Amino acid sequence: MIKKILILSAIFCSVVAGTATAQDSTAVVKDTVAVTKDTATVAVTKDTAAAASQIITVLQPEKMPTSTDTIVVDKVVAIVGNKIILESEVQSQYMQAQARSASASKGQVFEDLLYQKLLVAQAEIDSVDVKITDKMVDDQVTEKLNRFIDEMGGVEKMEEYFNKPLAEIKEDLRDVTRDQLIANTEQGEITKDVKVTPAEVNKYYKSLPKDSLPLIDLQYEINEIVIHPTISKKDRDEVKKKLLDIKKDILENGALFETKAVLYSEDPGSAVDGGELGMMSRGELVPEFAAAAFNLKKDSISDIVESEFGYHLIQLIDRKGERINVRHILMKPKFSPEAKAQAKVKIDSIYQALNDKSITFEDAAKLFSTNDKTGKNGGVKVNPFSGNAKFTVEALQQAAPADYYYIRNMAANEISKPFESFDDKGNSVYKIILLKSKTEPHVASIETDYQTIQDMALDHKYAEAYDKWVKEKSKSVYVKIADEYKNVNFKYQGWIHSEYER
């Protein structure tokens, strides 16, 4: 007896795969779609041909169908447990992969989907799927929607692209997002006990051909001591008064918020646009700003909001679900000339103590630095792009251009003279920098780049664990692969077991 897999909703292939294959391929077919195991083809019978007439098929028929023909909408190219993989999923994921990397192959994309479905199937057996909460799914769906909206240029364009309203797109994303989260959790279970010892790192390094070792760019490690000029209560009150005067002028005299933003806002990124930030989610805004902005009604103006960047007035332009578009005016308290002079005296005295060797750089940073992030750890500056303490030239130029200018010609272990710079919020500060290390471009070695080699060795052990797991689980979980994908050069062995394709 032919076993049938019933899909009880229309196939929204583009969203299942994370992006759209064709703009019009999201037309809804409400009739039941049957998938036969023997033909592995998703089909709509002639009774539903009218409903399917607007669907653009991924696999086009060789000729236009007659009234008695079956219209091929999509094709099942693999079955893993009770999960199916559609040709449209493979194709659209392949398009995304090509956009990210010219070397990506369709076979690699297909295997990635096989692996994900196998992880989900096993997670359901292991009850790992119960660890995934609705909130976790909702958070991920919101993040994906935000990315779609940003890439497509707005909610309206996204809705037009998918030919669906926002609410339906969000609902369509839920199942695939849940599967991805379940797969990630199950994968973590596979490698949770995998560790790499120093001996294994050395053995792995010796096994690598020289031409397989990565090239390490010029890198810096820097420590810093930061002194902020003190901002008095009087300085803060002056800024608040200016903002209150601006708000009064808007509300009582009809002045335009956007004009005031152009004239007075100290946010260079938005001031030129009248203070407008564009559609943003709550997570993209600092907490104090988000709390105030999401409580506003359209066109209303907030009270003064204090954040780590300064003081704001906020006006709500529009809200769509959990995304808002606002204007804001940012003002930062200005320290007095006296405060700046005092900060300069302090940084000079710290520099003198370092030269006299009466205190170490690390201790001076812990005792005197006014940067909470770096002061507490002895002045170590963390690369915001990589999360470690090493900066390439490009990363340092982006994160701290003034710092790069002062350290570019320094030698390792050299301490800079005090100089005026900026913190990560754009505030004027004084700094002293210790260039802890300066590594010239080179081929990675175990002596100078142990962490890099260790990461590579650990990734290698992870890959071995995944390969072993696939070999074992693909024997106990039903796996059916369409003929055209059986010749893929699979990374993990064990996908093809003819005796289990029953």
Order of alpha helices (4+ residues) and beta strands (2+ residues): beta-alpha-beta-beta-beta-beta-alpha-alpha-alpha-alpha-alpha-alpha-beta-beta-alpha-alpha-alpha-beta-alpha-beta-beta-beta-alpha-alpha-alpha-beta-alpha-alpha-beta-beta-beta-alpha-beta
